Amino acid sequence: MKAYVFPGQGAQFVGMGHDLYENNATARDLFEQANEILGFRITDLMFNGTDEDLRRTDITQPAVFLHSVIVAKSQPDFAPDMTAGHSLGEFSALVAAGALSFADGLRLVAARARAMQKACELEPSTMAAIIGLPDEKVEETLKGVEGVVVCANYNCPGQIVISGEEEAIDAACKLLTEAGARRALKLKVGGAFHSPLMEPARAELAEAIAATEFHTPTCPVYQNVDAKPHTDPAEIKANLIAQLTAPVRWTHSVQNMIADGATEFTEFGPGKVLQGLISKIDRSATVAGVQ
């Protein structure tokens, strides 16, 4: 069975999608639709902007979404048996599976990005990658840290991203290093994604999602919040809202897809991050990418 997966924020690069725009009429039409929907030419920033431009949450998220979805829609034989996306990538997965239209998916991603950007500006917060410790050890260690700090991304065995207040992240990195982590690396991100500090964004996004029409997808979508397959539009909406303040259970999602019959994983969109994570989760999995 074919599992199609979609990357999240951090996979962007200057020039992403430019070859598609130049050489594929369908892709060009979708990019121009996006420029109109967003009210500015995001293609100029994607194709010719700077790294700094693309690191802004309100630019990064729609840019990665657009690249991923347009790459997928440009494939003549696009027929997934299941889909999943990492954080932001979940919106790409839902559009790919037909649960959301292209236009509605882009509007929601833009609303999500704006809401998250505002939440990031409320107080100093960040994220850090923790390499080389079991999940349980990281979870246990965080209980001894003052302030807000939580596990945000369960990426693969031995790799967790934590999220929270700046001081709490610094304290956690020190404790986790003492506990045996090979690396505790603070990330260059705008704020504490997938933590309680995103509550203002969650409330704002909930309104946008409630006002958007969702359809029954053509295949199951494995969602971040519980790592389980979903096809009911009401469940999908509730999980998307919860996702902003809950951890991304990517390890468990991939394991569940494999248990349910996935034999081939194809990543659509910029970068190869998910291909690397899937290979670490299950070395027997067949992985490929389409950029």
PARORO-656348 format. One line per field, with one value per atom (N, C-alpha, C, O): residue number from 1; residue in one letter; atom name; x, y, z. Coordinates in steps of 0.02 Angstrom, whole numbers. Layout:
! residues N
num <- [NUM ...];
residu <- [A ...];
atome <- [CA ...];
px <- [X ...];
py <- [Y ...];
pz <- [Z ...];
This chain:
! residues 291
num <- [1 1 1 1 2 2 2 2 3 3 3 3 4 4 4 4 5 5 5 5 6 6 6 6 7 7 7 7 8 8 8 8 9 9 9 9 10 10 10 10 11 11 11 11 12 12 12 12 13 13 13 13 14 14 14 14 15 15 15 15 16 16 16 16 17 17 17 17 18 18 18 18 19 19 19 19 20 20 20 20 21 21 21 21 22 22 22 22 23 23 23 23 24 24 24 24 25 25 25 25 26 26 26 26 27 27 27 27 28 28 28 28 29 29 29 29 30 30 30 30 31 31 31 31 32 32 32 32 33 33 33 33 34 34 34 34 35 35 35 35 36 36 36 36 37 37 37 37 38 38 38 38 39 39 39 39 40 40 40 40 41 41 41 41 42 42 42 42 43 43 43 43 44 44 44 44 45 45 45 45 46 46 46 46 47 47 47 47 48 48 48 48 49 49 49 49 50 50 50 50 51 51 51 51 52 52 52 52 53 53 53 53 54 54 54 54 55 55 55 55 56 56 56 56 57 57 57 57 58 58 58 58 59 59 59 59 60 60 60 60 61 61 61 61 62 62 62 62 63 63 63 63 64 64 64 64 65 65 65 65 66 66 66 66 67 67 67 67 68 68 68 68 69 69 69 69 70 70 70 70 71 71 71 71 72 72 72 72 73 73 73 73 74 74 74 74 75 75 75 75 76 76 76 76 77 77 77 77 78 78 78 78 79 79 79 79 80 80 80 80 81 81 81 81 82 82 82 82 83 83 83 83 84 84 84 84 85 85 85 85 86 86 86 86 87 87 87 87 88 88 88 88 89 89 89 89 90 90 90 90 91 91 91 91 92 92 92 92 93 93 93 93 94 94 94 94 95 95 95 95 96 96 96 96 97 97 97 97 98 98 98 98 99 99 99 99 100 100 100 100 101 101 101 101 102 102 102 102 103 103 103 103 104 104 104 104 105 105 105 105 106 106 106 106 107 107 107 107 108 108 108 108 109 109 109 109 110 110 110 110 111 111 111 111 112 112 112 112 113 113 113 113 114 114 114 114 115 115 115 115 116 116 116 116 117 117 117 117 118 118 118 118 119 119 119 119 120 120 120 120 121 121 121 121 122 122 122 122 123 123 123 123 124 124 124 124 125 125 125 125 126 126 126 126 127 127 127 127 128 128 128 128 129 129 129 129 130 130 130 130 131 131 131 131 132 132 132 132 133 133 133 133 134 134 134 134 135 135 135 135 136 136 136 136 137 137 137 137 138 138 138 138 139 139 139 139 140 140 140 140 141 141 141 141 142 142 142 142 143 143 143 143 144 144 144 144 145 145 145 145 146 146 146 146 147 147 147 147 148 148 148 148 149 149 149 149 150 150 150 150 151 151 151 151 152 152 152 152 153 153 153 153 154 154 154 154 155 155 155 155 156 156 156 156 157 157 157 157 158 158 158 158 159 159 159 159 160 160 160 160 161 161 161 161 162 162 162 162 163 163 163 163 164 164 164 164 165 165 165 165 166 166 166 166 167 167 167 167 168 168 168 168 169 169 169 169 170 170 170 170 171 171 171 171 172 172 172 172 173 173 173 173 174 174 174 174 175 175 175 175 176 176 176 176 177 177 177 177 178 178 178 178 179 179 179 179 180 180 180 180 181 181 181 181 182 182 182 182 183 183 183 183 184 184 184 184 185 185 185 185 186 186 186 186 187 187 187 187 188 188 188 188 189 189 189 189 190 190 190 190 191 191 191 191 192 192 192 192 193 193 193 193 194 194 194 194 195 195 195 195 196 196 196 196 197 197 197 197 198 198 198 198 199 199 199 199 200 200 200 200 201 201 201 201 202 202 202 202 203 203 203 203 204 204 204 204 205 205 205 205 206 206 206 206 207 207 207 207 208 208 208 208 209 209 209 209 210 210 210 210 211 211 211 211 212 212 212 212 213 213 213 213 214 214 214 214 215 215 215 215 216 216 216 216 217 217 217 217 218 218 218 218 219 219 219 219 220 220 220 220 221 221 221 221 222 222 222 222 223 223 223 223 224 224 224 224 225 225 225 225 226 226 226 226 227 227 227 227 228 228 228 228 229 229 229 229 230 230 230 230 231 231 231 231 232 232 232 232 233 233 233 233 234 234 234 234 235 235 235 235 236 236 236 236 237 237 237 237 238 238 238 238 239 239 239 239 240 240 240 240 241 241 241 241 242 242 242 242 243 243 243 243 244 244 244 244 245 245 245 245 246 246 246 246 247 247 247 247 248 248 248 248 249 249 249 249 250 250 250 250 251 251 251 251 252 252 252 252 253 253 253 253 254 254 254 254 255 255 255 255 256 256 256 256 257 257 257 257 258 258 258 258 259 259 259 259 260 260 260 260 261 261 261 261 262 262 262 262 263 263 263 263 264 264 264 264 265 265 265 265 266 266 266 266 267 267 267 267 268 268 268 268 269 269 269 269 270 270 270 270 271 271 271 271 272 272 272 272 273 273 273 273 274 274 274 274 275 275 275 275 276 276 276 276 277 277 277 277 278 278 278 278 279 279 279 279 280 280 280 280 281 281 281 281 282 282 282 282 283 283 283 283 284 284 284 284 285 285 285 285 286 286 286 286 287 287 287 287 288 288 288 288 289 289 289 289 290 290 290 290 291 291 291 291];
residu <- [M M M M K K K K A A A A Y Y Y Y V V V V F F F F P P P P G G G G Q Q Q Q G G G G A A A A Q Q Q Q F F F F V V V V G G G G M M M M G G G G H H H H D D D D L L L L Y Y Y Y E E E E N N N N N N N N A A A A T T T T A A A A R R R R D D D D L L L L F F F F E E E E Q Q Q Q A A A A N N N N E E E E I I I I L L L L G G G G F F F F R R R R I I I I T T T T D D D D L L L L M M M M F F F F N N N N G G G G T T T T D D D D E E E E D D D D L L L L R R R R R R R R T T T T D D D D I I I I T T T T Q Q Q Q P P P P A A A A V V V V F F F F L L L L H H H H S S S S V V V V I I I I V V V V A A A A K K K K S S S S Q Q Q Q P P P P D D D D F F F F A A A A P P P P D D D D M M M M T T T T A A A A G G G G H H H H S S S S L L L L G G G G E E E E F F F F S S S S A A A A L L L L V V V V A A A A A A A A G G G G A A A A L L L L S S S S F F F F A A A A D D D D G G G G L L L L R R R R L L L L V V V V A A A A A A A A R R R R A A A A R R R R A A A A M M M M Q Q Q Q K K K K A A A A C C C C E E E E L L L L E E E E P P P P S S S S T T T T M M M M A A A A A A A A I I I I I I I I G G G G L L L L P P P P D D D D E E E E K K K K V V V V E E E E E E E E T T T T L L L L K K K K G G G G V V V V E E E E G G G G V V V V V V V V V V V V C C C C A A A A N N N N Y Y Y Y N N N N C C C C P P P P G G G G Q Q Q Q I I I I V V V V I I I I S S S S G G G G E E E E E E E E E E E E A A A A I I I I D D D D A A A A A A A A C C C C K K K K L L L L L L L L T T T T E E E E A A A A G G G G A A A A R R R R R R R R A A A A L L L L K K K K L L L L K K K K V V V V G G G G G G G G A A A A F F F F H H H H S S S S P P P P L L L L M M M M E E E E P P P P A A A A R R R R A A A A E E E E L L L L A A A A E E E E A A A A I I I I A A A A A A A A T T T T E E E E F F F F H H H H T T T T P P P P T T T T C C C C P P P P V V V V Y Y Y Y Q Q Q Q N N N N V V V V D D D D A A A A K K K K P P P P H H H H T T T T D D D D P P P P A A A A E E E E I I I I K K K K A A A A N N N N L L L L I I I I A A A A Q Q Q Q L L L L T T T T A A A A P P P P V V V V R R R R W W W W T T T T H H H H S S S S V V V V Q Q Q Q N N N N M M M M I I I I A A A A D D D D G G G G A A A A T T T T E E E E F F F F T T T T E E E E F F F F G G G G P P P P G G G G K K K K V V V V L L L L Q Q Q Q G G G G L L L L I I I I S S S S K K K K I I I I D D D D R R R R S S S S A A A A T T T T V V V V A A A A G G G G V V V V Q Q Q Q];
atome <- [N CA C O N CA C O N CA C O N CA C O N CA C O N CA C O N CA C O N CA C O N CA C O N CA C O N CA C O N CA C O N CA C O N CA C O N CA C O N CA C O N CA C O N CA C O N CA C O N CA C O N CA C O N CA C O N CA C O N CA C O N CA C O N CA C O N CA C O N CA C O N CA C O N CA C O N CA C O N CA C O N CA C O N CA C O N CA C O N CA C O N CA C O N CA C O N CA C O N CA C O N CA C O N CA C O N CA C O N CA C O N CA C O N CA C O N CA C O N CA C O N CA C O N CA C O N CA C O N CA C O N CA C O N CA C O N CA C O N CA C O N CA C O N CA C O N CA C O N CA C O N CA C O N CA C O N CA C O N CA C O N CA C O N CA C O N CA C O N CA C O N CA C O N CA C O N CA C O N CA C O N CA C O N CA C O N CA C O N CA C O N CA C O N CA C O N CA C O N CA C O N CA C O N CA C O N CA C O N CA C O N CA C O N CA C O N CA C O N CA C O N CA C O N CA C O N CA C O N CA C O N CA C O N CA C O N CA C O N CA C O N CA C O N CA C O N CA C O N CA C O N CA C O N CA C O N CA C O N CA C O N CA C O N CA C O N CA C O N CA C O N CA C O N CA C O N CA C O N CA C O N CA C O N CA C O N CA C O N CA C O N CA C O N CA C O N CA C O N CA C O N CA C O N CA C O N CA C O N CA C O N CA C O N CA C O N CA C O N CA C O N CA C O N CA C O N CA C O N CA C O N CA C O N CA C O N CA C O N CA C O N CA C O N CA C O N CA C O N CA C O N CA C O N CA C O N CA C O N CA C O N CA C O N CA C O N CA C O N CA C O N CA C O N CA C O N CA C O N CA C O N CA C O N CA C O N CA C O N CA C O N CA C O N CA C O N CA C O N CA C O N CA C O N CA C O N CA C O N CA C O N CA C O N CA C O N CA C O N CA C O N CA C O N CA C O N CA C O N CA C O N CA C O N CA C O N CA C O N CA C O N CA C O N CA C O N CA C O N CA C O N CA C O N CA C O N CA C O N CA C O N CA C O N CA C O N CA C O N CA C O N CA C O N CA C O N CA C O N CA C O N CA C O N CA C O N CA C O N CA C O N CA C O N CA C O N CA C O N CA C O N CA C O N CA C O N CA C O N CA C O N CA C O N CA C O N CA C O N CA C O N CA C O N CA C O N CA C O N CA C O N CA C O N CA C O N CA C O N CA C O N CA C O N CA C O N CA C O N CA C O N CA C O N CA C O N CA C O N CA C O N CA C O N CA C O N CA C O N CA C O N CA C O N CA C O N CA C O N CA C O N CA C O N CA C O N CA C O N CA C O N CA C O N CA C O N CA C O N CA C O N CA C O N CA C O N CA C O N CA C O N CA C O N CA C O N CA C O N CA C O N CA C O N CA C O N CA C O N CA C O N CA C O N CA C O N CA C O N CA C O N CA C O N CA C O N CA C O N CA C O N CA C O N CA C O N CA C O N CA C O N CA C O N CA C O N CA C O N CA C O N CA C O N CA C O N CA C O N CA C O N CA C O N CA C O N CA C O N CA C O N CA C O N CA C O N CA C O N CA C O N CA C O N CA C O N CA C O N CA C O N CA C O N CA C O N CA C O N CA C O N CA C O N CA C O N CA C O];
px <- [42 0 44 98 18 57 37 -21 86 76 110 170 72 100 105 57 164 176 201 229 189 201 238 218 292 334 303 254 333 310 360 405 351 394 466 480 512 583 611 672 568 591 600 623 583 583 653 702 657 720 704 652 748 738 740 786 691 687 636 623 608 562 501 467 489 431 441 397 500 510 509 481 540 541 470 453 429 360 322 285 331 297 315 272 378 402 381 371 374 367 300 289 256 193 135 131 91 36 -12 -36 -26 -70 -40 -74 25 59 58 46 71 72 4 1 -50 -117 -129 -158 -108 -118 -77 -101 -15 26 -7 -7 -34 -65 -130 -146 -167 -226 -204 -237 -149 -124 -106 -122 -72 -55 -117 -118 -170 -233 -266 -289 -269 -301 -265 -297 -198 -158 -155 -144 -166 -163 -93 -84 -45 23 57 33 111 144 193 253 167 210 260 314 243 289 354 408 350 412 459 519 429 469 495 552 454 475 532 580 525 572 635 690 627 682 694 732 661 669 733 779 737 796 778 719 829 817 779 735 795 762 687 645 671 600 563 509 593 560 557 519 595 593 535 519 505 448 389 370 361 307 250 223 232 175 191 145 255 274 291 271 328 351 293 295 242 189 151 144 125 93 140 120 205 253 263 261 275 286 222 224 164 100 92 76 104 96 142 120 205 252 231 231 212 193 131 131 79 15 22 -5 57 63 106 92 159 198 153 156 112 68 17 6 -14 -66 -37 -74 28 61 78 101 68 83 26 -32 39 -15 -48 -105 -11 -37 -42 -25 -66 -70 -129 -187 -116 -170 -147 -130 -148 -126 -177 -237 -152 -195 -205 -252 -159 -162 -116 -68 -131 -88 -75 -111 -22 -6 40 75 40 85 112 79 173 205 186 207 145 124 88 33 116 88 70 20 112 102 36 14 3 -62 -114 -159 -107 -153 -142 -189 -79 -63 -92 -119 -85 -111 -187 -214 -221 -294 -317 -367 -280 -296 -283 -322 -227 -209 -261 -273 -292 -342 -413 -460 -420 -485 -529 -588 -503 -544 -553 -602 -506 -508 -494 -455 -526 -508 -441 -419 -410 -346 -353 -312 -405 -415 -428 -400 -472 -488 -427 -415 -389 -329 -280 -250 -270 -223 -248 -208 -312 -339 -329 -311 -340 -331 -257 -241 -213 -141 -119 -81 -144 -126 -153 -118 -214 -243 -204 -192 -185 -145 -78 -56 -46 20 16 58 -35 -43 -56 -28 -99 -116 -55 -45 -15 45 97 131 103 151 133 177 68 46 60 82 47 59 133 151 176 248 273 321 238 261 238 258 197 171 223 224 267 320 378 367 439 497 488 478 493 484 522 538 535 574 566 523 606 605 677 724 687 753 748 701 795 798 840 896 814 849 864 819 929 951 983 1025 962 997 969 1002 907 875 808 774 788 721 667 677 609 554 537 527 535 514 563 542 627 677 669 675 654 643 581 582 527 464 475 451 511 522 565 552 616 661 625 638 581 545 500 484 481 439 476 444 543 582 602 642 574 591 536 477 555 506 487 528 424 401 369 361 351 317 369 405 372 413 383 371 371 337 371 409 356 377 330 269 358 317 316 264 373 376 410 469 374 404 424 384 485 503 524 504 564 586 618 633 630 663 729 773 736 798 800 851 744 741 674 622 676 617 632 688 582 588 546 487 576 540 523 555 473 446 424 395 438 415 447 473 444 473 549 579 579 652 691 734 677 715 704 751 642 628 663 687 668 704 778 808 807 878 891 939 847 855 846 883 798 785 844 863 873 930 988 1023 999 1053 1040 1085 979 962 965 988 941 940 1011 1025 1054 1124 1156 1193 1142 1168 1139 1171 1078 1046 1071 1052 1115 1145 1127 1146 1091 1075 1139 1183 1144 1202 1204 1257 1144 1139 1075 1024 1078 1019 1026 1058 997 1010 949 897 957 902 892 941 830 813 798 777 810 795 723 708 678 606 577 608 517 486 457 447 444 413 402 430 360 350 290 236 300 247 229 271 166 141 152 173 139 143 83 47 72 17 22 -27 83 92 58 53 36 0 -76 -113 -98 -170 -206 -259 -177 -211 -221 -272 -171 -176 -227 -264 -230 -279 -350 -392 -364 -430 -448 -505 -399 -411 -422 -466 -380 -386 -452 -481 -475 -538 -596 -638 -598 -651 -647 -697 -587 -577 -595 -627 -576 -591 -666 -694 -698 -770 -809 -862 -782 -817 -799 -823 -757 -733 -766 -776 -783 -815 -761 -714 -769 -726 -766 -827 -733 -765 -736 -683 -770 -742 -683 -692 -624 -566 -572 -609 -533 -534 -496 -502 -455 -418 -407 -416 -389 -377 -319 -268 -328 -275 -254 -295 -190 -163 -145 -99 -180 -171 -122 -115 -89 -35 -56 -17 -116 -137 -139 -118 -166 -172 -138 -139 -108 -72 -118 -94 -183 -231 -262 -261 -289 -320 -390 -429 -405 -470 -501 -465 -566 -603 -666 -697 -683 -743 -726 -682 -760 -742 -745 -703 -793 -798 -737 -710 -715 -655 -593 -550 -588 -530 -525 -471 -581 -581 -558 -516 -587 -569 -495 -463 -468 -397 -352 -298 -372 -333 -328 -275 -383 -383 -338 -298 -345 -306 -231 -190 -216 -146 -100 -41 -125 -82 -50 6 -85 -58 -38 -18 -44 -28 34 52 67 127 112 58 161 158 184 244 140 160 179 144 236 256 281 264 321 345 286 286 236 179 137 109 131 93 123 87 189 223 216 203 225 218 147 139 97 28 14 -22 42 32 63 34 122 154 113 105 88 46 -18 -45 -41 -102 -89 -135 -26 -12 30 42 54 96 162 197 179 242 287 348 257 296 277 218 327 316 346 404 306 331 318 261 372 367 359 399 306 293 307 277 352 368 442 482 461 531 568 540 631 674 664 623 702 699 694 711 670 669 627 650 568 524 551 543 583 614 665 668 706 756 725 748 672 639 607 612 573 539 590 577 647 699 725 744 727 749 695 710 632 577 572 561 581 578 626 611 682 734 711 743 658 635 587 569 567 519 552 610 514 536 516 457 565 551 576 627 540 559 532 493 554 530 517 550 470 455 458 418 505 511 491 492];
py <- [-60 0 63 64 115 176 228 247 251 305 368 367 421 485 532 542 561 603 672 682 721 791 827 821 863 894 956 983 978 1037 1093 1093 1143 1202 1182 1139 1214 1198 1165 1163 1140 1107 1156 1136 1220 1269 1285 1278 1307 1332 1381 1375 1430 1479 1445 1405 1459 1428 1371 1344 1353 1296 1309 1360 1261 1264 1302 1303 1335 1377 1337 1359 1278 1236 1214 1211 1199 1180 1237 1228 1297 1356 1367 1383 1358 1372 1318 1333 1256 1200 1163 1117 1182 1144 1194 1233 1191 1240 1233 1284 1172 1161 1192 1225 1180 1208 1284 1316 1313 1385 1415 1466 1384 1408 1407 1454 1354 1348 1400 1430 1411 1463 1532 1571 1546 1611 1617 1671 1562 1562 1579 1619 1550 1563 1636 1665 1665 1737 1779 1827 1761 1799 1789 1837 1727 1711 1746 1774 1745 1774 1850 1883 1878 1951 1979 2040 1936 1957 1902 1845 1917 1868 1826 1841 1774 1730 1695 1675 1688 1656 1696 1666 1763 1803 1786 1783 1775 1759 1687 1674 1641 1571 1563 1527 1597 1587 1630 1608 1692 1739 1776 1824 1755 1789 1770 1742 1786 1769 1714 1701 1683 1634 1665 1634 1728 1763 1773 1764 1790 1796 1731 1731 1676 1612 1584 1537 1612 1588 1618 1594 1671 1701 1652 1628 1638 1588 1603 1556 1667 1683 1675 1677 1667 1652 1578 1546 1552 1482 1434 1391 1441 1391 1387 1333 1444 1438 1417 1383 1437 1418 1342 1312 1312 1239 1202 1153 1226 1197 1199 1148 1257 1264 1217 1182 1216 1173 1100 1065 1078 1008 989 939 1030 1014 1018 976 1069 1077 1022 998 1002 944 882 845 872 813 817 767 875 882 880 871 887 884 813 802 765 695 663 667 632 602 541 525 507 445 451 405 509 521 483 501 429 388 356 297 394 367 318 325 270 227 255 238 299 334 395 395 447 505 527 508 566 596 655 657 703 760 779 769 806 825 896 943 905 972 1008 987 1063 1099 1051 1060 999 952 915 887 915 883 917 884 982 1018 996 987 988 963 893 878 851 782 782 740 828 832 856 831 903 925 869 857 834 779 724 691 713 660 685 647 748 773 796 810 799 821 897 923 932 1005 1024 991 1077 1103 1139 1156 1149 1184 1254 1275 1290 1359 1362 1403 1317 1317 1296 1324 1248 1227 1284 1294 1322 1378 1432 1460 1447 1499 1479 1520 1415 1392 1394 1414 1375 1377 1449 1462 1495 1566 1592 1629 1572 1593 1563 1596 1500 1466 1501 1512 1518 1550 1618 1635 1656 1722 1716 1754 1669 1659 1636 1659 1592 1567 1623 1628 1664 1719 1766 1788 1782 1826 1794 1828 1729 1694 1694 1700 1687 1687 1753 1755 1807 1874 1893 1946 1851 1867 1860 1899 1810 1801 1761 1722 1769 1733 1658 1632 1623 1550 1520 1555 1455 1423 1347 1322 1312 1239 1214 1251 1150 1120 1046 1012 1023 953 914 935 859 816 750 713 735 676 626 644 563 509 487 451 506 482 449 470 398 369 420 464 413 459 466 521 408 407 447 480 444 480 555 593 577 648 672 723 633 652 657 704 610 608 668 699 683 738 806 848 815 878 893 950 840 850 890 921 889 924 994 1026 1020 1086 1136 1123 1193 1245 1282 1291 1302 1339 1292 1233 1320 1282 1252 1287 1185 1149 1079 1044 1060 997 963 995 899 864 886 880 911 939 894 887 863 820 755 754 700 633 613 581 630 624 554 529 522 453 430 471 365 342 377 377 408 444 516 549 540 611 642 625 686 723 797 818 837 909 933 915 973 1001 1074 1106 1100 1166 1201 1169 1267 1302 1370 1399 1395 1460 1457 1405 1513 1515 1489 1446 1514 1493 1420 1385 1396 1326 1280 1226 1302 1263 1260 1206 1316 1316 1268 1230 1270 1226 1153 1109 1140 1071 1044 986 1085 1062 1043 994 1082 1066 1000 958 990 927 867 814 876 820 801 742 850 836 796 748 818 782 711 666 702 636 590 531 617 574 589 551 643 660 675 708 649 663 736 767 763 834 863 829 926 964 1031 1077 1038 1093 1138 1117 1201 1249 1263 1268 1268 1276 1349 1388 1368 1436 1438 1436 1443 1447 1508 1539 1526 1587 1582 1633 1521 1514 1442 1396 1432 1366 1331 1329 1305 1270 1205 1175 1184 1123 1121 1071 1179 1184 1224 1254 1226 1267 1341 1377 1364 1434 1452 1511 1401 1413 1417 1418 1419 1421 1480 1470 1541 1595 1580 1597 1548 1530 1475 1475 1428 1373 1400 1379 1447 1476 1513 1510 1549 1587 1540 1551 1488 1440 1402 1385 1388 1350 1384 1351 1451 1488 1479 1468 1483 1475 1404 1395 1354 1285 1271 1237 1298 1288 1317 1291 1369 1402 1372 1396 1320 1290 1223 1183 1210 1146 1092 1100 1038 979 923 917 881 825 759 758 704 638 625 627 612 602 537 492 534 474 416 359 430 379 402 462 358 379 428 422 477 525 513 517 497 484 551 584 570 637 638 589 695 703 691 662 712 713 643 633 594 527 473 415 493 447 395 343 407 358 382 442 334 353 383 358 435 468 482 499 473 490 531 557 538 576 651 670 693 764 798 841 780 812 794 837 731 711 746 768 750 782 855 879 890 961 967 1009 926 929 915 948 866 849 904 916 938 993 1051 1082 1064 1117 1098 1139 1036 1014 1011 1017 1002 993 1050 1039 1111 1169 1167 1192 1138 1137 1066 1056 1018 948 926 957 872 850 816 788 820 785 714 704 665 595 561 517 584 559 487 446 471 401 353 303 369 324 322 270 378 381 334 295 337 294 221 178 206 137 111 53 153 132 122 76 165 157 91 56 75 12 -47 -96 -42 -96 -106 -161 -51 -54 -70 -68 -86 -111 -67 -86 -10 33 -2 -25 -4 -34 16 6 69 121 189 207 228 297 345 339 393 445 513 530 552 620 670 671 711 762 831 849 868 934 944 902 1001 1019 974 953 961 925 851 822 819 746 727 671 774 762 701 658 696 640 573 522 573 511 485 426 531 512 486 436 520 498 430 387 419 355 298 244 310 258 241 183 290 277 242 205 255 223 149 106 135 66 59 82 27 22 -20 -17 -59 -101 -63 -89 -3 36 60 80 59 87 161 177 205 277 311 290 362 401 471 485 516 584 614 595 661 698 771 796 808 880 920 981];
pz <- [0 0 0 28 -32 -41 11 16 50 98 72 59 65 42 102 139 111 170 150 96 195 178 235 293 217 268 300 274 355 390 385 343 429 430 443 485 407 414 352 343 307 246 189 135 198 144 118 155 56 28 -28 -61 -38 -91 -159 -172 -201 -267 -270 -324 -213 -211 -256 -251 -302 -346 -410 -453 -418 -477 -542 -592 -541 -601 -620 -679 -570 -584 -616 -664 -588 -614 -688 -729 -704 -772 -821 -880 -799 -845 -842 -882 -796 -789 -785 -738 -834 -837 -778 -752 -758 -700 -637 -599 -627 -569 -571 -520 -630 -637 -619 -584 -642 -625 -550 -523 -517 -444 -407 -359 -428 -396 -403 -356 -463 -473 -433 -408 -426 -382 -311 -277 -289 -221 -211 -160 -260 -256 -246 -207 -282 -278 -210 -180 -186 -122 -65 -20 -66 -11 -14 37 -73 -79 -88 -85 -100 -116 -156 -155 -190 -233 -192 -188 -161 -122 -168 -145 -232 -278 -284 -293 -279 -282 -224 -233 -164 -106 -110 -90 -135 -141 -191 -179 -248 -303 -296 -313 -272 -273 -208 -205 -154 -90 -56 -86 8 48 98 110 127 179 237 267 251 306 291 335 229 209 223 252 201 205 275 288 322 391 430 484 404 439 438 384 496 502 453 423 445 402 328 287 311 242 234 186 282 278 270 226 311 312 245 217 219 153 98 51 103 50 49 -5 107 109 89 52 112 92 16 -15 -14 -86 -124 -170 -106 -141 -136 -186 -77 -66 -106 -141 -101 -134 -209 -245 -234 -306 -336 -391 -301 -324 -329 -378 -278 -277 -334 -369 -343 -395 -465 -514 -472 -537 -558 -614 -513 -529 -567 -545 -624 -663 -630 -644 -587 -557 -481 -445 -458 -386 -357 -369 -319 -292 -226 -225 -172 -107 -77 -88 -39 1 70 106 90 155 151 112 190 191 264 310 272 336 324 273 370 364 432 483 433 495 512 478 565 587 531 511 505 449 392 358 381 327 329 279 388 393 349 323 340 295 222 185 203 136 127 74 178 174 165 129 198 194 125 99 96 28 -22 -67 -13 -57 -56 -106 3 11 -5 1 -24 -43 14 3 75 132 131 158 100 93 21 -13 -3 -69 -64 -10 -121 -124 -93 -53 -114 -91 -16 19 9 81 122 175 97 132 139 192 84 85 133 171 132 178 250 292 266 335 355 411 310 325 337 383 296 305 372 407 390 454 512 562 506 557 567 623 511 515 548 590 531 561 636 677 654 725 765 821 736 770 776 827 724 727 785 822 792 847 915 961 921 984 1001 1060 950 961 990 1028 973 993 1064 1089 1095 1162 1217 1264 1211 1261 1231 1184 1258 1230 1238 1293 1182 1184 1125 1077 1129 1076 1079 1115 1040 1038 1037 1020 1054 1052 1033 1054 993 974 1024 1041 1047 1096 1061 1041 1055 1019 1067 1108 1061 1096 1162 1199 1177 1238 1221 1174 1259 1249 1265 1306 1233 1244 1319 1344 1352 1423 1467 1515 1450 1489 1481 1529 1420 1407 1445 1478 1440 1474 1549 1581 1578 1650 1671 1723 1632 1649 1648 1690 1600 1594 1655 1669 1690 1750 1803 1846 1801 1852 1832 1867 1777 1753 1771 1759 1799 1813 1750 1705 1747 1688 1637 1649 1579 1526 1480 1445 1479 1430 1422 1471 1359 1344 1284 1248 1275 1214 1158 1165 1104 1050 988 956 971 911 930 949 923 929 858 823 837 767 746 693 788 776 841 884 849 911 922 878 981 996 973 980 946 925 944 915 992 1015 1012 1026 994 998 1057 1063 1100 1157 1143 1101 1177 1161 1225 1270 1230 1290 1298 1251 1359 1375 1369 1381 1350 1339 1398 1390 1458 1517 1533 1554 1524 1537 1487 1505 1424 1373 1391 1386 1412 1431 1489 1488 1539 1597 1577 1600 1534 1511 1471 1480 1427 1388 1433 1420 1485 1533 1568 1572 1593 1628 1581 1601 1519 1472 1450 1438 1444 1429 1486 1475 1547 1606 1609 1636 1582 1584 1528 1525 1484 1434 1362 1317 1349 1280 1241 1266 1179 1138 1116 1110 1103 1084 1113 1118 1131 1151 1117 1143 1059 1013 1006 982 1027 1018 943 905 923 852 836 879 773 750 727 667 775 760 794 838 773 798 868 900 891 957 976 946 1027 1057 1025 1054 965 930 966 1000 960 991 1066 1095 1097 1170 1195 1154 1261 1287 1270 1273 1251 1233 1167 1149 1130 1067 1077 1029 1140 1154 1119 1091 1119 1083 1009 980 979 908 898 849 944 939 939 898 983 987 923 900 895 834 774 733 770 715 719 667 779 788 752 722 755 721 645 612 618 546 523 470 562 544 548 505 600 607 548 530 517 461 393 342 392 330 317 363 254 236 227 189 263 256 224 235 185 151 177 209 164 180 134 73 160 116 77 94 22 -20 10 -12 62 97 168 183 214 283 289 255 333 349 421 467 431 498 529 505 582 610 668 704 676 724 796 835 814 884 915 972 877 905 862 880 806 760 729 705 730 704 638 623 598 534 545 587 508 515 446 399 442 381 396 350 460 478 482 521 442 440 508 522 551 617 660 695 657 695 668 706 602 571 593 609 594 615 688 704 732 803 813 854 777 784 757 785 704 677 727 733 761 811 870 894 893 951 935 980 871 851 872 885 874 887 957 966 1006 1074 1096 1153 1051 1067 1028 978 1051 1016 950 939 904 840 852 866 846 859 793 768 766 700 703 661 753 760 761 726 802 810 746 729 711 648 597 566 588 539 559 517 624 647 634 615 645 633 559 540 516 444 420 379 446 428 453 417 514 542 501 497 470 430 357 316 339 272 228 170 252 210 194 239 131 109 74 71 46 11 38 41 58 81 30 11 8 -37 -7 10 -1 26 -31 -77 -27 -78 -48 3 -80 -54 -45 -64 -15 -9 41 92 26 73 76 39 121 129 203 222 244 317 334 373 307 326 302 335 244 219 269 283 296 345 409 437 433 494 486 530 429 418 416 442 384 382 451 464 496 565 606 652 590 625 606 649 541 517 458 403 470 418 358 305 365 310 264 211 283 242 178 178 125 60 59 66 50 51 -13 -41 -34 -93 -85 -39 -129 -124 -193 -242 -197 -259 -243 -203 -274 -262 -324 -323];
